[in-house]
Amino acid sequence: MSWRIEPFPEEGALLEGAIEVYAAAFAPPPYSDPDRGEEIRYRLRSLHRERLGFRGFISLSEPKDVSTPSHGVVGMTYGYCSQRGQWWRDVVARKLDRQARKQWLDSAYELVEIAVHPSFQNQGVGAILVNNLLEGRPESTCVLSTRTDSRAHNLYARLGFEIVTEMTFTPGGAPFYVMGKML
Ligand SMILES: CC(C)(COP(=O)(O)OP(=O)(O)OC[C@H]1O[C@@H](n2cnc3c(N)ncnc32)[C@H](O)[C@@H]1OP(=O)(O)O)[C@@H](O)C(=O)NCCC(=O)NCCS
């Protein structure tokens, strides 16, 4: 099977497919969160789409197979420019010393979300999506956070990301790696 990459859909069946993929990817442990689909629908509509530098991609299975779930969408990702005043950026900035803050956050693109349907993981879709998202970005770095108990950091390390710091985002919450890559 091969993959076709398309820009992140604004509406319609492919947007629903991307949301279904996201919900399916975060339903198993360590996230165990089957309700994430509705959260991301809300955040996309109310906040993320309007942010500077927003762009995203979906991957579709090719040839299209009626048995493929989620309208043929197997993976999705999106990001935007990291800017002061954004919750994630400000929480991470407070954790870093001045030099690290300057190095990683002064001109940063944020990889905000990435998910590949569990039936299609480990076939290279995630790497293709990250590479498409970062292609031609003018920022100096790409930054993201990922739970330390998820295996996603293996993929990011393979793509050239390093661990910037380890932190929690809520009191008593799960520990995350903040990772960064020079662009
Ligand atoms: C992380 C994720 C997007 C990777 O997509 P993918 O298409 O499987 O990625 P690739 O095939 O390009 O690369 C596979 C790598 O991802 C890692 N990985 C992360 N989560 C994984 C999972 N649930 N199953 C299998 N591999 C996973 C593997 O360790 C592998 O690394 P390696 O090749 O160095 O061993 C996907 O596994 C996923 O959607 N996971 C659940 C949601 C998530 O964790 N999102 C990221 C939050 S920051």
PDBQT file of the ligand as one rigid body, heavy atoms in Angstrom, charges set to zero:
ROOT
HETATM    1  C1  LIG A 201       3.511   8.517  16.978  1.00  0.00    +0.000 C 
HETATM    2  C2  LIG A 201       2.858   8.122  15.665  1.00  0.00    +0.000 C 
HETATM    3  C3  LIG A 201       2.244   9.353  15.005  1.00  0.00    +0.000 C 
HETATM    4  C4  LIG A 201       3.929   7.545  14.746  1.00  0.00    +0.000 C 
HETATM    5  O1  LIG A 201       3.334   7.216  13.509  1.00  0.00    +0.000 OA
HETATM    6  P1  LIG A 201       3.874   5.959  12.659  1.00  0.00    +0.000 P 
HETATM    7  O2  LIG A 201       3.247   6.041  11.318  1.00  0.00    +0.000 OA
HETATM    8  O3  LIG A 201       3.710   4.717  13.433  1.00  0.00    +0.000 OA
HETATM    9  O4  LIG A 201       5.417   6.365  12.555  1.00  0.00    +0.000 OA
HETATM   10  P2  LIG A 201       6.532   5.679  11.661  1.00  0.00    +0.000 P 
HETATM   11  O5  LIG A 201       6.049   4.390  11.091  1.00  0.00    +0.000 OA
HETATM   12  O6  LIG A 201       7.030   6.710  10.720  1.00  0.00    +0.000 OA
HETATM   13  O7  LIG A 201       7.640   5.426  12.742  1.00  0.00    +0.000 OA
HETATM   14  C5  LIG A 201       7.408   4.462  13.730  1.00  0.00    +0.000 C 
HETATM   15  C6  LIG A 201       8.066   4.917  14.982  1.00  0.00    +0.000 C 
HETATM   16  O8  LIG A 201       7.117   5.495  15.862  1.00  0.00    +0.000 OA
HETATM   17  C7  LIG A 201       7.206   4.860  17.155  1.00  0.00    +0.000 C 
HETATM   18  N1  LIG A 201       5.866   4.700  17.700  1.00  0.00    +0.000 N 
HETATM   19  C8  LIG A 201       5.267   5.624  18.452  1.00  0.00    +0.000 A 
HETATM   20  N2  LIG A 201       4.060   5.233  18.861  1.00  0.00    +0.000 NA
HETATM   21  C9  LIG A 201       3.873   4.002  18.344  1.00  0.00    +0.000 A 
HETATM   22  C10 LIG A 201       2.807   3.074  18.407  1.00  0.00    +0.000 A 
HETATM   23  N3  LIG A 201       1.705   3.316  19.114  1.00  0.00    +0.000 N 
HETATM   24  N4  LIG A 201       2.924   1.915  17.710  1.00  0.00    +0.000 NA
HETATM   25  C11 LIG A 201       4.039   1.677  17.025  1.00  0.00    +0.000 A 
HETATM   26  N5  LIG A 201       5.082   2.527  16.926  1.00  0.00    +0.000 NA
HETATM   27  C12 LIG A 201       5.000   3.679  17.585  1.00  0.00    +0.000 A 
HETATM   28  C13 LIG A 201       7.910   3.550  16.933  1.00  0.00    +0.000 C 
HETATM   29  O9  LIG A 201       8.719   3.293  18.060  1.00  0.00    +0.000 OA
HETATM   30  C14 LIG A 201       8.717   3.762  15.697  1.00  0.00    +0.000 C 
HETATM   31  O10 LIG A 201       9.984   4.205  16.026  1.00  0.00    +0.000 OA
HETATM   32  P3  LIG A 201      11.224   3.386  15.440  1.00  0.00    +0.000 P 
HETATM   33  O11 LIG A 201      10.907   3.143  13.993  1.00  0.00    +0.000 OA
HETATM   34  O12 LIG A 201      12.389   4.278  15.657  1.00  0.00    +0.000 OA
HETATM   35  O13 LIG A 201      11.217   2.143  16.251  1.00  0.00    +0.000 OA
HETATM   36  C15 LIG A 201       1.764   7.040  15.864  1.00  0.00    +0.000 C 
HETATM   37  O14 LIG A 201       2.352   5.911  16.431  1.00  0.00    +0.000 OA
HETATM   38  C16 LIG A 201       0.600   7.498  16.716  1.00  0.00    +0.000 C 
HETATM   39  O15 LIG A 201      -0.379   8.058  16.198  1.00  0.00    +0.000 OA
HETATM   40  N6  LIG A 201       0.677   7.243  18.032  1.00  0.00    +0.000 N 
HETATM   41  C17 LIG A 201      -0.428   7.579  18.930  1.00  0.00    +0.000 C 
HETATM   42  C18 LIG A 201      -0.602   9.079  19.059  1.00  0.00    +0.000 C 
HETATM   43  C19 LIG A 201       0.687   9.764  19.471  1.00  0.00    +0.000 C 
HETATM   44  O16 LIG A 201       1.435   9.263  20.300  1.00  0.00    +0.000 OA
HETATM   45  N7  LIG A 201       0.912  10.942  18.880  1.00  0.00    +0.000 N 
HETATM   46  C20 LIG A 201       2.073  11.734  19.172  1.00  0.00    +0.000 C 
HETATM   47  C21 LIG A 201       1.853  12.566  20.374  1.00  0.00    +0.000 C 
HETATM   48  S1  LIG A 201       3.204  13.653  20.578  1.00  0.00    +0.000 SA
ENDROOT
TORSDOF 0
